[in-house]
Amino acid sequence: MARLKVTQKKGIVGEKHSARETLRTLGLKRIGDVVVKEDRPEIRGMVRTVRHLVVVEEVE
């Protein structure tokens, strides 16, 4: 199964509470943090919510 590498590129200062909680749920705490998650619809939806704060790459 494919995996997604999610990297936080921008901070959460000034963001809505839902965006902050989504980043926390993904496991991102600060700029430069990287997590690798399975490519599932739930994860894609969370990434779409904070797409202006993160960079996503597909990895195997």
C-alpha positions as CSV (number, residue, x, y, z in Angstrom):
1,M,0.0,0.0,0.0
2,A,1.2,3.5,-0.8
3,R,2.2,5.9,1.9
4,L,2.1,9.7,2.2
5,K,5.0,11.7,3.6
6,V,3.6,14.8,5.2
7,T,5.9,17.7,6.1
8,Q,4.7,20.8,8.0
9,K,6.0,23.9,6.2
10,K,4.1,26.8,7.9
11,G,3.3,27.6,11.5
12,I,-0.2,27.5,13.1
13,V,-0.2,31.1,14.5
14,G,-3.4,32.8,13.3
15,E,-4.9,29.6,12.0
16,K,-8.4,28.4,13.0
17,H,-8.8,25.9,15.8
18,S,-9.8,23.1,13.4
19,A,-6.6,23.5,11.4
20,R,-4.5,23.3,14.6
21,E,-6.3,20.2,15.8
22,T,-5.9,18.5,12.3
23,L,-2.2,19.1,12.4
24,R,-2.0,17.7,15.9
25,T,-4.1,14.6,14.8
26,L,-1.7,14.0,12.0
27,G,1.2,14.1,14.5
28,L,2.7,17.4,13.4
29,K,3.8,19.8,16.2
30,R,6.2,22.3,14.6
31,I,7.6,23.5,11.3
32,G,9.8,20.9,9.7
33,D,8.1,17.9,11.4
34,V,7.7,14.9,9.1
35,V,5.3,12.0,9.4
36,V,4.6,9.0,7.2
37,K,1.0,7.8,7.0
38,E,-0.8,5.2,5.1
39,D,-2.6,6.5,2.0
40,R,-6.3,6.3,3.2
41,P,-9.3,8.5,2.5
42,E,-9.3,9.8,6.1
43,I,-5.7,10.9,5.9
44,R,-6.2,12.5,2.5
45,G,-9.1,14.5,3.9
46,M,-7.1,15.7,6.8
47,V,-4.2,16.7,4.5
48,R,-6.7,18.5,2.2
49,T,-7.9,20.5,5.2
50,V,-4.4,21.9,6.0
51,R,-3.0,21.8,2.5
52,H,-1.8,25.4,2.8
53,L,0.4,24.4,5.8
54,V,1.9,21.2,4.6
55,V,3.7,19.5,1.7
56,V,2.7,16.0,0.7
57,E,4.8,13.4,-1.2
58,E,4.0,9.8,-2.1
59,V,6.5,7.2,-0.9
60,E,6.6,3.4,-0.9
